[in-house]
Amino acid sequence: MPMVKTETHIDPFIPRAVARAKFLGGISRTTLRKWEASGVLPPCIRLSQCTQGWRQSTLESFLAAKQRDAQP
């Protein structure tokens, strides 16, 4: 029986501070909380009491949808 190669895709975890700085244009913590509370951002993943964030694919999907909505 031949071995089947499967590709492994790792979807990295992006902490909140990194997401704010690199993915969300440096928005403030207050804006981030407001976006989460109002449902603008998808819910974050809580790894521990102090560590929260999103999968990179989640942030990329959010940004792509935001860009689509902004286009006339």
Secondary structure as UniProt FT lines:
FT   STRAND          13..15
FT   HELIX           16..18
FT   HELIX           19..23
FT   TURN            25..26
FT   HELIX           29..38
FT   STRAND          45..46
FT   STRAND          52..55
FT   HELIX           56..70
//
